[in-house]
Amino acid sequence: MKIQESAENYLETILILSQNENKVRSIDIATELDFSKASVSVAMKNLRLSGYILMDLDGYITLTDEGCKIAETMYERHIVISDWLIYLGVDRKIAINDACKMEHVISEQSFQAIKKHVEEWKKDVYKQK
């Protein structure tokens, strides 16, 4: 199922925050993304109704299996594409920013080709050390 880019970004942010903190709240997401609390609240409601997140009575957010799958896919794409752009000589900050945009629109076939190339490049780098 295809979801909107903004939803993918929210799910990816929840995943990243949950790796750094035990519990994630809407305020954590708003702070991380520099969005208003109201915007994040609406987004969390939509993600909850779509079955991508769960929110307990204390407001703590967790990803459902489906939400986690989407978040992990976006995060993997972000890391691989960032690494690839940096390898190509793009400034790190620009590469990370561009990867954030590209991860949502790239086809699976193109992503897998880039991923394979990056993995081969990393193998070569480790062999040289």
C-alpha positions as CSV (number, residue, x, y, z in Angstrom):
1,M,0.0,0.0,0.0
2,K,1.4,3.4,-1.0
3,I,1.2,6.1,1.7
4,Q,2.0,9.8,1.6
5,E,5.5,11.0,1.9
6,S,4.7,12.9,5.1
7,A,3.4,9.7,6.7
8,E,6.6,7.9,5.7
9,N,8.6,10.7,7.3
10,Y,6.6,10.5,10.5
11,L,7.0,6.8,10.8
12,E,10.8,7.0,10.1
13,T,11.1,9.7,12.7
14,I,9.3,7.5,15.3
15,L,11.6,4.6,14.5
16,I,14.7,6.8,14.9
17,L,13.5,8.4,18.1
18,S,12.5,5.0,19.5
19,Q,16.0,3.8,18.9
20,N,17.4,6.7,20.9
21,E,14.8,6.8,23.6
22,N,12.7,4.2,25.4
23,K,9.4,6.0,24.8
24,V,8.3,8.4,22.1
25,R,5.6,11.1,22.4
26,S,4.1,13.5,20.0
27,I,6.1,16.4,21.5
28,D,9.3,14.5,20.8
29,I,8.3,14.2,17.1
30,A,7.3,17.8,16.9
31,T,10.6,18.9,18.4
32,E,12.6,16.6,16.1
33,L,10.9,17.7,12.9
34,D,10.3,21.3,14.1
35,F,6.6,21.0,13.4
36,S,3.8,22.4,15.5
37,K,2.3,20.2,18.2
38,A,-1.1,20.5,16.5
39,S,0.2,19.3,13.1
40,V,1.9,16.3,14.8
41,S,-1.3,15.5,16.7
42,V,-3.4,15.4,13.6
43,A,-0.8,13.2,11.8
44,M,-0.6,10.8,14.8
45,K,-4.4,10.5,14.7
46,N,-4.3,9.7,11.0
47,L,-1.4,7.2,11.5
48,R,-3.3,5.5,14.4
49,L,-6.5,5.3,12.4
50,S,-4.6,3.8,9.4
51,G,-3.1,1.1,11.7
52,Y,0.5,2.3,11.5
53,I,1.0,3.3,15.2
54,L,-0.4,2.6,18.6
55,M,-0.8,5.2,21.3
56,D,-1.3,4.3,24.9
57,L,-3.2,6.2,27.5
58,D,-0.1,8.1,28.5
59,G,0.5,9.3,25.0
60,Y,3.4,7.0,24.2
61,I,3.6,6.0,20.6
62,T,4.8,2.7,19.2
63,L,4.9,1.4,15.6
64,T,2.7,-1.5,14.6
65,D,4.3,-4.2,12.5
66,E,3.1,-2.5,9.3
67,G,4.2,0.9,10.5
68,C,7.6,-0.5,11.5
69,K,8.0,-2.1,8.0
70,I,7.4,1.2,6.3
71,A,9.7,3.1,8.7
72,E,12.5,0.6,8.3
73,T,12.2,0.7,4.5
74,M,12.5,4.5,4.5
75,Y,15.3,4.5,7.0
76,E,17.3,1.9,5.0
77,R,16.8,3.9,1.8
78,H,17.9,7.1,3.6
79,I,21.1,5.6,4.9
80,V,22.0,3.8,1.6
81,I,21.2,6.8,-0.6
82,S,23.1,9.2,1.8
83,D,26.2,6.9,1.7
84,W,26.0,6.7,-2.1
85,L,25.8,10.5,-2.5
86,I,28.7,11.0,-0.1
87,Y,30.7,8.4,-2.0
88,L,30.0,10.4,-5.2
89,G,31.5,13.5,-3.6
90,V,28.4,15.3,-2.5
91,D,28.7,17.3,0.7
92,R,27.5,15.3,3.7
93,K,24.8,17.8,4.7
94,I,23.5,18.1,1.2
95,A,23.6,14.3,0.7
96,I,21.5,13.7,3.8
97,N,19.0,16.4,2.8
98,D,18.7,15.0,-0.8
99,A,18.4,11.4,0.4
100,C,15.5,12.5,2.5
101,K,13.7,13.6,-0.6
102,M,14.8,10.7,-2.9
103,E,14.0,7.9,-0.5
104,H,10.2,8.4,-1.1
105,V,10.2,8.5,-4.9
106,I,12.9,6.0,-6.0
107,S,11.7,2.7,-7.5
108,E,12.5,-0.5,-5.8
109,Q,14.6,-1.6,-8.8
110,S,16.7,1.6,-8.8
111,F,17.1,1.5,-5.0
112,Q,18.3,-2.1,-5.1
113,A,20.9,-1.3,-7.8
114,I,22.2,1.6,-5.7
115,K,22.2,-0.6,-2.6
116,K,24.2,-3.2,-4.4
117,H,26.7,-0.6,-5.6
118,V,27.1,0.9,-2.1
119,E,27.6,-2.6,-0.6
120,E,30.3,-3.4,-3.1
121,W,32.0,-0.1,-2.5
122,K,32.0,-0.7,1.2
123,K,33.5,-4.2,0.8
124,D,36.3,-2.6,-1.3
125,V,37.0,0.0,1.3
126,Y,37.2,-2.6,4.1
127,K,39.5,-4.8,2.1
128,Q,41.9,-1.9,1.7
129,K,42.1,-1.3,5.5
